[in-house]
């Protein structure tokens, strides 16, 4: 076999191996890290509907399952470091989270891989803000896609203890606004 033909055959073999590996996932919703699993959205989850059953890798490397949050009201806040309003509202979320003393779950979901968001940027930012509530990577914004059609942030989802969506807030919040929404939609006084 001629050298040029050998190189071409080798290149074709490598390409076929890569294509086969990329297409061999039995579960397309499982991400390579093995911790993130969330069904792809087929539409927007509306008020009164249950949130999807998903699991994510937390910033601490541990797995967090949305099903484990059932039994208490939950606030899920979607954010990214490139979102100015997200950056501005995180201290308000932390303040209210601290005042609640564990009566409401808070979860911050970073849209990693969306519009250039990286794990490094997210971790660095979280460290600077001092946020103490759990943070997870919503890789490629799969969970976010269940609640919004476009990556316009911030978006905050208020979930009742039974796992059903009570309200969807588009745009930033202050401490007072968050307190009012918790009272009105989740019947929690801060």
N, C-alpha and C positions, 0 to 999 in steps of 0.2 A: 504494500500500500504506500502511495506517495505521501511525503510529509504533510503537504497541504491538505490532503484528504483525511489524514489521521487527525489533524487539528480540527477540521470541520466535524468529523465524527465525534471527537471528544467534546467539542462545544455543544453539539446537538444532544449528546448524552447528559451533560450537565444541565442544560436547559430543561430537558424532559424530567430530570430528577427534581428540579426546583418546582416545576409546574405540578408534578404529582404530589409533592409534599404540601404545597399550598392548597391543593384541592382535596386533601384527604381527611379533613376534619369531619368527624361524625356528628359533632354538635357545633354548628356555626356560631352559637351565642357564647361559647366559652372562649375566653381570650387566652393568649399564650401563657400568661402568668398563672393560669389555673384557678385563680380566685374570683375573677369577675365573670359573673353569669347573669344575664338579663335577656329575656325574650325581646326580639326586635319589635318595635311598636307597629301596630297595624292601624292605629288611629290615636287620637288624643283621649287620654283618660279624663273623663268628665267628673264634675262634682257628683258625689253619691256612688261613684264606682270605686272598686278596690284597686289599691296600688299593686303593681306587678310584684311577683315573688322574685327577688333578685338578691345576688350577693356580690360584694365588692371587696377589693383590697383597700384596707385603711392606710392612712399615712404611717401608721405604726407597723405595717406589714401584716397585720392580723386580718382575718376575714370578718366582714360584717354582713349579716343577713337582714334584709328588711323585715322578714317574718319575725325575727327576734325582738323587733320594736313594738309588736302588737301588745295590747294591754294598757298602753299609755298613749295619750295624744302625742303626735310627732310633728315637728317642723323640719322640712327638708328644704335647704337653701342651695340653689345651683349658682355657682360662681366661677370666675376665672380671673387670673391676675391682670389680664388686659382690659377688664371691665372696671372703669373708674367708679361707677356707682356701687359695684360689689365691694371694692376696697373701702369705700366710705361707710358702707352699712355694717361691715363685719364687727366693729366695736359695739354697735347697738345690739346685734345678735348675742354677742358674748355677755353684755350687761344683763340682758333679760334672761339668758340661760342661767347665769349665776344667781339671779334673784329667785328663780323657780325651784332651786334646791332639788332637782331630779324629778319634779312632777310632770315634766314634759321632755320627751326625747328631742334632741336637736341633732341634725346631721347636715354637714356641709359637703356637697358633692362638687368636686372640681371637674370641669369639662376638659380633661387632659386629651391632647391630640386634636382639639377643636381650635381652629384659627391660630395655630402655632403654640398653644398651651403645652408646657412641658412639666414633667414631674418635678424637676429641679426648681423651676420658677415657683411652682405651687408650694413646695415644701419650704423654700426660703421665705416666701410671703407669709405663710402660716406661722412660721417661727417669729417673724417680726411683729405680727399682730397679737400674739399671745393667746390665740383662741384655744379654749380648753374642751369644747365639745368635739365629738368624733368627726373626722374628716376622711372622706373616701375619694378614690379616683373613679369618676364616671367615664371610663375609657370610650372615646369617640362619641360621648354624649348619648349613649343608648338609653339610659333611664330618662334623661332630659327629654328625649324624643317622645316619651309617653305623655308629656305634659305641655309641650310647645313645639310648633312647627319650624321655628327659626331660632338660631342662637342669639336672641336678644336678652341680655341679662341685666340685673338679677331676676330670678324667678324663685318664688318661695311657695311651697305646697304645704298646706295645713291639713293634717291627716287625723281623723278621729281614732280613738283607741281600738275600734273594730277594723281598722285598716282601710276605711273608705275616705276618699277625698272630701274635705269640708269646704275648702276654698283655695283658689290659685291667685297669688299676688304677683303682678308684673310690675317691676320697678323697685327702687330702693325703699327702705323703711328706716324710720327713726325709732327710738325706744318707745315713745308714746304711741306711734302707729302700730308697732308690733304688739304692745300691751293691749290696745284696743281690738286688734284682730284675734288675739288669743282669747279674750273675753267673749267676743261676739261669736266666733266660729267654733271654738273648742271648749267654751264655758270654763276657762281657766283664768282666775284672777291673779294678777301679779302685784 
